């Protein structure tokens, strides 16, 4: 039986939710933030998945750090949606990104300690 990888599962679920939310933004003609949010939001999972086949510990850390940077950018776009009166907001995305945040930074902390 294949072992589940929580960060992989959560990053895919988050990416799918981001796709749905950005489609809603596009429908409401909020194209700029929709495009930025889509790019940064799905990049988190792409980098996490890429890290699974890293060539070295340093390469793994580098890819996870890129995922962390994309996560921070995604948090910014979601914050703008939350604070704006003219944009929809998805509180489930906020909860999911908080979970990803905790896991990604724990992975980085553990990886640095074992380096």
VEXDREN-2710 file (C-alpha; in Angstrom, 1 decimal):
% VEXDREN-2710
k/r/px/py/pz
1/UNK/0.0/0.0/0.0
2/UNK/1.3/3.4/-0.9
3/UNK/2.1/5.8/1.9
4/UNK/0.1/9.0/1.8
5/UNK/2.0/12.3/1.7
6/UNK/0.0/15.0/3.5
7/UNK/1.8/17.9/1.8
8/UNK/1.2/16.5/-1.6
9/UNK/-2.4/15.8/-0.9
10/UNK/-3.0/19.2/0.6
11/UNK/-1.2/21.0/-2.2
12/UNK/-3.3/19.3/-4.9
13/UNK/-6.5/20.0/-3.0
14/UNK/-5.5/23.7/-2.6
15/UNK/-4.6/24.0/-6.3
16/UNK/-8.0/22.6/-7.3
17/UNK/-9.7/25.1/-5.0
18/UNK/-7.6/27.9/-6.4
19/UNK/-8.5/27.0/-9.9
20/UNK/-12.2/27.1/-9.0
21/UNK/-11.9/30.4/-7.2
22/UNK/-9.9/32.1/-10.0
23/UNK/-12.5/30.9/-12.5
24/UNK/-15.1/32.8/-10.3
25/UNK/-12.8/35.9/-10.3
26/UNK/-12.5/35.7/-14.1
27/UNK/-16.3/35.3/-14.4
28/UNK/-16.6/38.6/-12.4
29/UNK/-14.0/40.2/-14.7
30/UNK/-11.3/40.4/-12.0
31/UNK/-8.7/39.2/-14.5
32/UNK/-5.5/40.7/-13.0
33/UNK/-5.8/39.2/-9.6
34/UNK/-7.3/36.0/-11.0
35/UNK/-4.2/35.5/-13.2
36/UNK/-1.7/36.4/-10.4
37/UNK/-3.5/34.2/-7.9
38/UNK/-3.8/31.3/-10.3
39/UNK/0.0/31.4/-11.1
40/UNK/1.2/31.7/-7.5
41/UNK/-1.4/29.4/-6.0
42/UNK/-0.8/26.4/-8.3
43/UNK/2.9/27.0/-8.2
44/UNK/3.0/26.0/-4.6
45/UNK/2.0/22.4/-5.4
46/UNK/4.1/22.2/-8.5
47/UNK/7.2/23.1/-6.5
48/UNK/6.3/20.7/-3.7
49/UNK/5.8/17.9/-6.2
50/UNK/9.1/18.8/-7.9
51/UNK/10.9/18.6/-4.6
52/UNK/9.9/15.0/-4.3
53/UNK/12.5/14.1/-6.9
54/UNK/15.2/16.5/-5.8
55/UNK/18.7/15.7/-6.7
56/UNK/20.1/16.4/-3.2
57/UNK/19.1/17.7/0.2
58/UNK/20.1/21.3/-0.9
59/UNK/18.0/20.9/-4.1
60/UNK/15.0/19.7/-2.0
61/UNK/15.3/22.7/0.4
62/UNK/15.6/25.1/-2.6
63/UNK/12.4/23.8/-4.2
64/UNK/10.5/23.9/-0.9
65/UNK/11.8/27.5/-0.3
66/UNK/10.3/28.4/-3.8
67/UNK/7.0/26.8/-2.7
68/UNK/7.2/29.0/0.5
69/UNK/7.8/32.1/-1.6
70/UNK/4.8/31.3/-3.8
71/UNK/2.8/30.6/-0.7
72/UNK/3.6/34.1/0.6
73/UNK/2.6/35.7/-2.7
74/UNK/-0.7/33.7/-2.7
75/UNK/-1.5/34.9/0.8
76/UNK/-1.1/38.5/-0.4
77/UNK/-3.5/38.0/-3.3
78/UNK/-6.0/36.3/-1.0
79/UNK/-5.6/39.1/1.5
80/UNK/-6.5/41.7/-1.2
81/UNK/-9.6/39.7/-2.1
82/UNK/-10.6/39.5/1.6
83/UNK/-10.0/43.2/2.3
84/UNK/-11.6/44.5/-0.9
85/UNK/-15.3/45.3/-1.0
86/UNK/-15.4/44.5/-4.7
87/UNK/-13.9/41.1/-4.8
88/UNK/-15.3/37.7/-3.7
89/UNK/-13.5/35.9/-0.9
90/UNK/-13.2/32.2/-0.1
91/UNK/-12.5/31.6/3.6
92/UNK/-11.8/27.9/2.9
93/UNK/-8.7/29.0/0.9
94/UNK/-7.5/30.9/3.9
95/UNK/-7.8/27.9/6.1
96/UNK/-6.1/25.7/3.5
97/UNK/-3.2/28.1/3.0
98/UNK/-2.6/28.3/6.8
99/UNK/-2.3/24.5/6.9
100/UNK/0.1/24.5/4.0
101/UNK/2.1/27.3/5.6
102/UNK/2.5/25.3/8.9
103/UNK/3.6/22.2/7.0
104/UNK/6.0/23.9/4.6
105/UNK/7.8/25.9/7.3
106/UNK/8.0/22.7/9.4
107/UNK/9.5/20.9/6.5
108/UNK/12.1/23.7/6.0
109/UNK/12.9/23.8/9.8
110/UNK/13.4/20.1/9.9
111/UNK/15.4/20.0/6.7
112/UNK/17.8/22.7/7.9
113/UNK/18.3/20.8/11.2
114/UNK/19.1/17.6/9.5
115/UNK/21.4/19.2/6.8
END
